[in-house]
Amino acid sequence: MAVPTFVDRVTLHVAGGDGGHGCASIHREKFKPLGGPDGGNGGRGGNVVLQVDPGVTTLVDYYHAPHRRGGNGKRGQGNNKSGAEGPDVILRVPDGTVVKSINGEVLVDLIGSGTSYVIASGGHGGLGNAALASKKRRAPGFALLGEPGERRTVVLELKLVADIGLVGFPSAGKSSLIAAVSRARPKIADYPFTTLVPNLGVVTAGDTSFTVADVPGLIEGASEGRGLGHAFLRHIERCSALCHVIDCATIESGRDPLTDLEVIEAELRAHGGLDDRPRLVALNKVDVPEGRELAEMVRPELESRGYAVYDVSAATREGMTELTYAMARLVQGRRAAMPQAEPTRIVLRPKAVDDSEFTVVREGEIWRVTGSRPERWVRQTDFANDEAVGYLADRLNRLGVEDRLRQLGAVPGDAVAVGSDENAVIFDFDPSVESGAELLRGPRGSDPRLEGR
């Protein structure tokens, strides 16, 4: 089985690290058996971060290892010791990486060296009982659990960031041309589909430096999946201009420069979004006598269609200087018309302005409560601790959940689910219930053992 070296599309499964649990601890020393709560907070879980690295040109690392996870936060300890934060995981990606949801929604477009985006956030650490103490709750006998990290499945799609895109039929000489004008050294042979991955070269013409991309394998029907071109058409979407490389010395029947140009233009139109890009035409292989003769025949027709036409030979480098300076002029014009902004990340995923909102709906025999804050509180609650459950009831009551349930007609004994179907916690509605702290005969959430201390 062949192992790919160039990968431009992968599915990535990421998870932020889980937050560490808070600690429930009571300070003890001689003559002070109950010296007060001193449990520390849990550490935050590590984030998973995508970051553009100019030295990375492929997504192959994530093809082999598609599951990535941030480090977990550490549990808090007694004596007010907070747990360590989980380490972030930095995933290096090429410039021009587009991040999409599994449904195809664009989440972020990463352009520019150093641009970063948190693709999966680590969970918050749980508060220790020292942080939960208050005038009414002098010695909490519980701590909050750490939140699980965010889990997501995304698609990474690479679109090369190049100034000029070379397009044309297989064996038209695109690889030879890019090798002639830059230091790129693509594989070159005299059979179709020599180039199996896009090649990128840097070209200097006078004071202008620009990048040229060789897009492999365009043939008729490429936009519909034929050949290799359909897999690489996305790589010309960012190009400032396109250069048609046309083989004037082909021996294939039914091929001629005008037909080749029309076929490639039809595929570009079918792909879409490229109508505004200026075009050049490079009539290649004029070092062959028949090729030069054919180039002279088709030049008037191409110029009448508005194309700037250049006779070139990648083999002898004839006409390369004129072609590269023409490319440079197009790049300069495009850059002047569309000045580049500072590298930034374009985040299209909106975030809630106020996470205190919640909804209560009746679903058959169950009242369902949803909202970011109630659901987060449920995740933080240790349901094996009655006092922690009472604290959750206090928080939901202060948020207005109990009042909303009453307004909608809930009666004691009704089933109430907090959260969505897959992670809901269900309990019986009874606003008069008291937590485990009441077993000590004090207000809910308090501890009479420290009264007067």
N, C-alpha and C positions, 0 to 999 in steps of 0.2 A: 504493500500500500504506500503510495507516494505521500510524503509529508509536505504540505504547502509551506512556502517561505514568504509568500505575499498573501495576506488576508485583508480584505477591505470591508467585511461585514460579519459581525458575530453577535450572538445572543449572550448576554452577560447576566448572571444571577448574583446580586449583591445583598449584603445584610450589614447594617451597622452593629457595633458591639452592644451587648446588653449592659445596662447600668448596674452598678453594684448595689446590693441591699444596704439599707441603713441598719445601724446597730442599736439595740435596746439594752442599755446598761445603766446600772445605778452605782454611783461612786461610793466606795466603802473604805473606811479606815478605822483605826482604833477609836472607840467611843463615838463613832459616827456610822452606825450600821446603814443608815439611809441618808447619804450625803448629797443626794440630788442626781438627776439624770446626767449622764456624760457619754451617751452613745454618739459616735460620729456618723457623718453622712457617707453614703456610698459614692464611688467615683463614676463619672460619666463614661458611657461606652464610646469607643472610637468611631469616627466617621469613615466612610469610604469616599475618597475624593478623586475625581478625574482631573488630570493636569496635563496641559499641552507641553510636550518636550520636542524641540526641533530635531533632536537626534533619533527620534522614533519615526519610522516610515511605514509601519504595518501594524495590524492588530493581531498578529499571529500568536502573541503570548496569551491572549484571551481565548483564542481558538483551542489551545491546549489546556488551559486552566480557566474555565468559564465561571467558576464559583469563587467569590472573594468576600471576605468578612472582616470587619473592624474588630479590634481587640476589646474584650470585656472589661468593664470597670471592676475595681476591687471592692469588697465589702468594707463598710466602716467598722471601726473598733472602739472599745471603751477608752476612757480617758480623753474623749473628744478628738480621736484620731480619725480623720477622713480617709476613705479608701482612695487609692491611686486611680487616675483616669486611664481608660483603655487607649492604647496607641492608635492613631489614625493610620489608615492604609491608603497610600498614594498610588494611583494607577496612572502610569505615563501613557499618553495617547498621542497620535500624530496631529499636526496642525491640520484643521479642516474636518475634525471628527464631529459628526452629527449624532446626538443622542435622542433616541425615540422610545416611546412606550411600546409595549408589545402589540398595541392596537394601531401603531403608526403615528401617534401624536408626537410632534417635535417638542422635546423638553428643553434642549439647549444646543446651541451651535458653537463649538469651541474653535475660535480662530485667534491666533496670536500667541507667541511664546509666553509661557507662564500662566495663561488663562486657566482658571480652575472652577470646578463646580462640585458641590457636595451631592453625590448621587444617592447616598443612603446615610441618614443621620444616626448617630449613636443614641441609645436611650439615656434619659436622665437618671442620675443616681438617686436612690431613695433617701429621704431625710431620716437622720437618727433621732432618738427620743429627746436628745438635748435641744434640737432645733424645733421639736414639736411642743416643748414645754411652754406654758403660759400661766397667767394668774389663776385661771380656772382649771388648768390641767398641770398640776405641779410636778407630777412624776409619771409621765406616760409609760405604760408597760408594753409598748409596742413601737415599732419603727416602720417606715414605708419601704415597700419593695422597690428595687430598681426596675425601670421600664425596659422592655425588650427593644432592641434596635429596629430601625426601619428596614423592611425587606421589600426588594423590588426586582423585577425582571425587566431589563431594557435591551434595546438593540443599538449597537454601535455601528455606524456607517461612515466610512471614510470617503471624503470628496477632496481630491488633490487641490491644493491652492497653487495654481499656475497662471501665468500671464497669457501664454499662447498655447493653444491646443492643436496638435497635429492630427488631422483626420484623413482617412483614405482607406482604400481596399488593402487587404493583406498583400504583402510583398510589393507595395507601391514605393517602398524606400524610406518609410518614416523613421525606422531605427537607424538606418545609415545616415539620414539627414541630421537627426539629433546627435549622433556621434560626431558628425562633421562640424557642427557649430558649437558643441559644448564638450565637457569632459566626461559626459555619460558614456558608458560602454555597454550598451544593450547587446543581447544575442542577435546575430545577423546571419541569415541563411537564405537560400534561394527557393524556399518552399513556403506555402501559406501558413499563417498562424505561428510564425517563429516567435513573435512576442506574445507571451501569455500573461504578462502583468504590465501595468503602466510604467513607463520610464520617465524620469524627471531629470532635466539638465538645466544648468545655469549658463546663460549666454550674456556676453558683454559686447555692446556695440557703441563705440564712443564712450560717452559718460553714463550710458544707461545699462543697467544690469537687469535682466528679467529671467523668468523661468519658463521653460518649454516642456510640455507634457506630450508624450507619445501615447495615444489611445489605441489599444490593440483591436484588431479583428473586426472592423466594421464591414458588413456585407449587406446585401439586400435582405430585409426582414430582421435586421439586428434588434430594432426596437420591439419586435414581437417575440424575441427569444432565440433567433437563429444565430449560429456562430458564437463568437465570444463577445461581440460588441455590446450586447444588451447588459452584460455584467459590468461594463466600464463606462457606459455613456454618462453616468453621474459625474465622472471625473472631469468633464469639460464644462460643467455648470458654472464654475467659478472663473473660467478663462476670460480674459479681457477681449481676446480676438481668436479667430480660428484660421488655420492655414490648411487648405486642401493640398495634399500631396498626391499628384496624379502620375501614374506610370505611363510614360509615352512609348515604352518599348515592350509592352506586354505581348505575350504570344497566345494568350487565351482568346478563343473565338468569342465573338459577340461583345468584346470589350473595346471601348474607345474613350478618350478623355472626356468628351461631353456627356456620354452616358454615365460614366463613373461619377462625375460631379453631380449629375441629377439624382442618381441613386443615393449618394451620401447625403445630399441636401434633403431628400425625402425622409431619410431616417432621422435626421436632426429635427425636422419639423414634427415628426411623429413623437419624438422624445419631448419636445416642447421647451419653451423658455429661452431659446437661443437666437431668436429673430433679430435682437438688437446688437448682436456681436458683429463687428466688422470682419470681413473675410479677405484673405489673400489666396492666390493660387500659385503653387509651385509645380511647374511642369518638369518632372524629374526624369533623369536618365537621358539627357540630351547629348551625353558623350557617345551614345550609340547613334550612328548615322540615320537609321530609320526613325529613331526617337526625336532627333532634331528636326527632321523633315515634318513629322507629325505635329510637333509643337508649333512650328511656323504656320501650319495650316489652321490650327484651332485657335491660335492667339486672337485674331480679329473677332471671332465670335464671342470668346470669353470677355474681351474688353468691351464689346458692345453690350454685354449684360451687366457692366459696371464693376467687374473684378479687376484688381491690380494683379498683373500676371508677371511671373518671373521664371525664366529658363534657368534650370539648375542641374547640377550633377553632383550627387553626394559622393560619387566615386572619385571624381577629379577636383571637387570643390569649386567648380565653375559656377559663378553667380551667387555664391553663398554670402559674400559681403553685402551685395545689394539686397538680398533677401533679409538678412539679419537687421540691417539698418531700417528697412521698411517695417519689420516687426517692432523695432524699438520706437519708431514714430507712432505706431498704433498704441503701444503700451503707454507712451507719454501722454497721448491725447486722452486715453481712458482714465489714467491716474489724475490728470488735471480736471476732468469732468466729474469724477467721483473720488474726491479726496478721502483717504482712509481715515476713519476715526481711530481713537485710541483703542487698543485691544480690550475687548470686554466680553462678558458672557451675556447671551440673550436668553433670559429665563422666561419661559412661557407658561410655567405652572403657577397659577395664582395661589396665594396663601390667605387664610382667613384673617380678617382684620380683628375680630373679636371672638375669642374662643370660649366666651361665657354663654354663647347661644346654645340652646338645646331644643329638641322636639320630643313631644310625647304623643304617640298615636296608639289607637286600639287595634290590635291584630288578633281577631278571634277572641280567645279567652285571656289574652296576655296584653298588658300595657307595655309598650316598648319605648324606652328612653334612649335617644341617640344624641351625640354631641361630643366634641373633642375633649372638653373638660371632664364630664362625667365618666366617659370611657377611660380616660387616663387615670382618674382616681380609682376606678375599679381595678385596673392593672397594677396599681401600687398597693393594693390592700392585701394583707395576709388574713385570709378568711378562717384560718385556724385560731386566730386570736380574737376573742369576743370584743375586747376593747378597741381593736383596730376596726372591727366591723361597726362599732358604735361611732367611731370617729368618721368613717365613711358616711354613715347616716347623718351626722351633724353637717358635713360638707354639702351633701345633696340637699339638705333642708335649707341651709343658708343660700344655696344657689336658686332655690325656689321650686325644686322638683316636687316636693310633697304638696305645696300649694297648687301647682299646676295639675297634679293628679286629682286632688280634691275637686278643683274647678271642672274637670272633665268627667267627674262622676265616679272616680275610683272609691271603693269601700274597703275597709280592713279585710284582709284575707285574699284580695285579688293578687294574681301573679304579676310581678313587674320584672321585666328584663331590661338590663342596662347593657347596651352594645348591640352590634349587628349579629346576625344569625350564627356565624361561625365562632364567635368568642363571647357571647352574651353570658351574663351572670343573672340568674333568676332567683328572686326572693319574694316572700309574701309581704304585701303592703300592710304595714301596721305602724302608723306614725307615733303611737304611744310606746313602742318597744324601747327598752333601755339596754344599753350595752353592758358588757361584762364588768365595767367599772361600777355599775349600780349594785353589783353584788356586795360591794363594800359600802353601800348606803351613802352615796354622794351623787352630785349631779353628773349627768352623762359626760364622760371624758375627763373627770377629775379623779384625784386619788386622796382620800381623807387621811392616809397614813402620814402625810407630810403637813397636815394642818397645824399651824402654830410653830412650825420649824423655820 
